[in-house]
Structures are given as structure tokens and as C-alpha cells.
């Protein structure tokens, strides 16, 4: 067992955190500082899991489920590099080449091939998803997919959403 397992706890003075090493941490900032000092991920506090909705956990997206600070930093740097290399204009140009509907995975694969990136090198899918959602918010594309799963009351999951350029909808 990890000697620094940080867990939430309710206390007399409000919610806080406790660590297996015996430290009582008053608030999220203190828990994150303690996690940092001990090489743990500051998002999941070393558990390797994040709670999406009550009762549904998934591997932490900040540390790739490792619970460790080193992996969190590596993943954050990869996200920053993806933001720098994968631009809105790049995704817009790729989308403009599609006459009909397209999937997130098709755009991500095209970006990956265009940048000559091996799978896993950068978080291409999440970056492309964010840019496609930005294009959707600007009215340039429209999502055609229905959610694959409802998580809780207000969170939906799309596995490989499908969009179409807005001007080709014929509405």
C-alpha cells in the first residue's frame, strides 16, 4: 500500500483530506501540495482514478491512471505540445476536404498522418475533439451523433462522434 494515499474526509470544520501518513489536510490546495511533495498526481491525489459522476470512476486523465506526478507532468507537456502543433486552421482545412459526414477518428487519423506521429505520441484525439467542438460552437460544423451513453443526469459520452459541415446540411 502507498504510504501517501490521500482521501477526502468530512470534518467538523468542513471538508478536508487525510493521508495514510497521518497528515490531516485542510482543503484541496493543501491536499494538492502534499501530493506534489510526495510525487503524486495533483488531480487524482495519487489514487489513479477520477470520479466522473457519483458512482462512476475512470482512470485519471491527468496522469493516465498512474497516480504519479512524473506521468502527470509528461502528459501535461504532451497536451501543451498538441495544442501548439494541432491548430484550428489545420483541423478546419482537413474538415473542408469532407463532402459528407465524418467521424472524430477520421480527422484525428488524418492529423496524425499529416504530422507523421506514431499512435500515443501526442493526445491527438482529445485535441482534435476540442477543436471540432470549437468549430461546432462557431457554427461551421454540426454534430450528427446521438450520445452513446448517459452518465448521471447531465453528462453524455460519445465514443466516436460524427459531424458534418454546416453548409452541406441543406437546411
N, C-alpha and C positions, 0 to 999 in steps of 0.2 A: 504494500500500500504506500502511496505517495505521502511523505511526511508533511506536505503542504497542500492538503485538499481543502479548498475554500468553498464553504456552503452558505447559502442565505439562512438567516435566522431572525425570528421576531423577538424583539426585546422590549423592556419596559420603556426605554427612551426612543422607541421606533425601530424600524427595520435596520438590520446590520448584517454582518457576516462573521463567520467564525472559521478558523483554520485548525486543521488537525494538530498543528504545532502548539496550539494553546492560545494563539493570538485572537483577541476579540476586535473586530474591525468595524468601526462606526461609519457606515456608509459605503457607497460604491467606490468613491475615489480612494479611500483607504484600502479597500479590497484590491483594487487595480494596482496600487502602489506595492502592496505586499506580493501580489502575483508577479509584478515586474522584478522585484528584488530577488525572487526565487525562481526566475526563469520560466514562469508560467504565462500562458496566453492571457491578455488583459480583457478579452471579450468573454470567453467561457470560464475564466478564472481557474484554468487547469483541468477542468472536467472533460474537455474534448467534445462536449455537446452543448448545443444551444436550444432553448425552448422556443419553437415557432409559435405555438399556441398552447395553452394549458393541456397537458396530456400528450403532446406531440413534440418529441425531441428529434434532432438530426445532428450529424457531425458538424462541429463548429466550422463555419465558412472562413473565419479569420485565421485559423491555424491548421486548417484541413483535418480537423478532428484529432490532432496530436496532443493538444493541451499545452504545448510548449511554446515559449516565446520566440525561439530561433525560427521555427517554422512560420509563426505569425509574421515576423519581420520579412522573411523571404517571400511569403505570399503577398504581403502589402507592397513590397517592391515590384513584384511581378504585375500586380494590378496597376501600379503607377506607370510602369513601362507600357502596359497595354493601353492605358489612357493616352499616353504620348504617341504611340505608334499607330493605333487604330482610331482614325478620326471620323468625324461626322461626314465630311466630304467624301472620304473613301467609301463608307457604307452607302451613302447616297448614290455614288456612281455605280456601285455594284447593283443596288436595287433598281436603278434606271435601266439596267440590261434585262430585267424580267418583264415580260409582257403580261403574264398571268400571276396567279398566287405563288408565293414562295414561303419556305419554312425557315425558321431561325437557323437550323443546322446547315441549310444550303448557303446562306450568307456567311456564316462562320467558317464553313469549309472553304469558300472562295477567298475569304480574307486570309485564312491560314496558308492556303496555297500561294496566294499573291505575295505574302511576306516570307514564304519559304520557312514556315515554322513547323517543327515537329509537334505532334499532339502532346499536350501537357507542358509545353514550353512557357506559354502565357495563358492567362484565363481569357481566351478569345471569345468563347460563348457568352460569358457574363457581360463582357464589354460590348459585344455586338448587340445583345439583348437590350442593354441600356440605351444604345444609340437608336435602335429600331423603335423603342418606346418614345424616344425624343422625337423622331420623325413622325410618329403617330400623334404625339401631342401638338406638333406643328401642322397637322392635317395633311401631310404628304402621303401617308400610308394609312390603311385601315386594317385592324385585326379581324380576321375571319374565323378564328378558332374559338370554340367554346372551351371553358375550363375542363381539364382532365379530372380535377379533384377539388372538392371544397374542404378547406381546413379551418375548422372552427366556424364562426358566423360571418367573418368578413375577410377571409384570406383564401385565395384560389391558387391552384397550381396548374401551370401549363407546361407540359413536357417538351413539346417542340411546336410552339405556336406558328400559325400561318397568317401572313399578311398579304395585302395586295396594294399596288399603287392606287392612290385615291382617284386619280383622273381616269383610270381604266375601269372603274366600277360601273360607269354608265348610268349613274343616278341623276 
